[in-house]
Amino acid sequence: MMRQILFVLVVGLCGIAVLTGFGLWQLQRLEWKEGLIAEAEAMIVLDPVPLPVAPGPARDRYRAVEVEGRFTGAEAHVLTSTREWGPGFLVIAAFLTADGRPIMVERGYVPETAKTAPRPPGPARVTGNLHWPEDITSATPAPDPARGIWFGRDLDSLAAHLGTEPILVVARSPTGQGVQPVPVTAVFRNNHLGYAVQWFGLAIVWAGMTLAYLWRITRREG
């Protein structure tokens, strides 16, 4: 009987330790992710700086920038939908900076009926944030360049279509011509608290099962 009890205790305690360890690890991941979110949110609202020479996602994601130059008139449109305005498109426009760099500016939202509305080229100063969106998945349909329609912000594909560098500035103030800006927000998957609760819940269940099994052993032997 004692050997059975010891075996169940060892298995039970090991299981509880492992499951609790996973829960604690998820809490550590939660703290790390919240730190990333806070850092990104702080960068979004900083005073804008000139466009870096060679921006990259690891260093410059969400960096506030200001660019001066002109819209060339070339556009691509990314299918979207918002709670406030319903279905429509994000206008991705080719922009030539004052020092001659062709980049992309996400001007914002237009309704479906305004997709082909005239937005002629012209000078502009844009304040916004550098962004490398991660909204392309294996289920995202291929773009339709002939109609200028994309189903996700694939920077390489959009840049090739518009003849620009794969650099995107998301406008945070209006750029005119009926386009409603949709400022960038810090988007991170942060399910770690839910995962921690699940692991701790499993540890409690494991402990309950261990106690129940020990009770059955003692009852049977008694």
N, C-alpha and C positions, 0 to 999 in steps of 0.2 A: 504493500500500500504506500509506504513512504517513498519508494522509488518512483511510483506513478505520480505521486504528488509533486516530488522534486522535478520530474520531467515536465509536467504541465506548468509548473511555476517558471522553469527556465524558458520554455517556449513562450509562455505568456509574457514574461518580462522582456524577453528579446523583441517580441512583436510590438509591444507597447513602446519600447525604446526606439525602434526603427520608425514606426509611424509618427511618434512625437518628433523625432529628428527631422522627418520630412516637413512636418508642420512648422518647426522653427526655421528651417531653411527657406520656406515660402515667406515667412515674416521678414527674413533678411532681404529676400528679393523684393518684397513690398517696399521696404525702406529705401533700397537702391533705386527702384522705379520712381518712387515719389521724389527722390532727389533729382532724377533726370527731368521729370515733369517741371519741377520748380525752376531748374536751370533753363529749360527751354522757354518757359513763360516769362522769365526775367529777360531773356535775350530778345523776345518778340517786342517788348515795350521799350527797349533801349532807344536812345537817340540814333537816328539813321546815320550811316557812314557811307563814303563812296564805295562803289562796287569793287570788291577785291579783284586782284589781277587773276588769280587762279582759285576761285572758290571751290570748296569740296564739302560733301555732306557731313563728314566727321567733324569738321571744324566750324562750318558756316551755316548748318541747317538752322533756319529761323532767324538768321542775322538780319537786323533792320538795316536797310540800305536806301539810298536815294540816287536815282539816275536821271540824267537830263539828256534829251535827244529828240527823236521823232518816231512816231508810229509810221511804218511803211505802207500800211493798208492790207498786208497779208495776214490772214487769220486762219485758225483752226477752232473747232468747236467741240467741247467735251460734254457729252450728255450727262445731265445731273437732275436732281430734284431737291427742293428745299421745303421745309415745313411751312415757311412763311409765304413762299411765292409759287410753289408747285413745280411741275416739270419745266425744264428749260435747258440752257447750255451755258457752260463756262467759256468765255471768250479768251482764247490764247492768241495774243497778237505779237507779230514780229516788231521789234523795237531796235532802232539803230542809235546807239549812244553818241554823245557829242564827240567822243574820241574814236568813233568808228567801229565799235564792237556790236555785232548783231546778236541780240539776246531775245528772250521771250518774256512778255509781261502777261500775267493772268489778270485781265482787267476786271473780271467779275462775271455776274450773272445777267443773262437776258432771257425773257420768255421764248417759248418755241416760235411764236409769231414774229419775233424780232431777230431771228437767226440771220436772215439775209438783209436786214436793214442797212442802209449805207452808213459806213463809218470811215470816211475818207482819211487819208494820211495827213499828218500834221505834227507840229512840235508839241512836246509835253515834258513835264517834270513829274516823275513817279516816285512816290514814297511807298515802300512795301517791305516784304521780307523774302529772303532767299528760301527756296523750298525744293526738296526732292521728294515728291509724293510717293507713297507706297500703296497705291490703290489698284495696281495691276495684279491679278491672280490668274491661275490656270483656266478659270472659268470666264475671264474677260473676253468678249468677242474681239475679233480683229478690227482695226479701224477701217473706215471707208474713205480713203483720201480723195476720191473723185467727188464726194459730197462734202468733204471737209469735216467729217464726223468721227470723233474718237469716243471710246467707251471707258477710257481711263487715261490718266495723265502719264503717258509713256514719253519721257523727255527726249530720248534718242529719236524715236519715231516722229514726234512733233517737230523737233529741231531739223531733221532731215527734210520734212515737208515744207517748213517755213524758211529754210536756208539760214539757220542761226546756230549759235553755239547752244549746247544742251544746258542752258542756264535759265532758270525760271525765277522771276520776281513776282510775288503775289501782291497786288496793289492793296493797300489798306486805306486809301482815300480815293474819292471819285476821280475817274479819268475822263468823264464827260460822255457825250453821245448816247445817253440812255442806258449805260452799263452800270449795274449796281455792284459795288465792290463787295467781295466776300473775304474779309481778312483771314490770314492764316491762323490756325489754332494749334496748340501742341497736342498731337494725337499719339497716344501710346496705349497699347494693350496692357491693362493692369488688372488682371484677375487673381493676383497673388493672395489677397485676403480670402477670397472664396476658396482657393485651393488649400490654404492653411486651415480653414474651418473644416474642410472635408477630411484632411489628414488627422486633425485632432479628434474629429468625430469618429473616424475609424479606430483611433487608439482607444477611445472610450468603449466602443463596441467590443474591441478585442479584449479589453480588461473585463468587461461584463461576461463575455463568453468564457474567459479563463476562470473567473469566480464561479460561474454556473457549473463548469466541468468539475472544478474542485469540490463543490458542494455535492455533486452527484457521486463522486468517488467516495467521499466520507460517508454519505448516506448508504451507499451500497455495502461498504465495508462494515458500517455500524450495524 
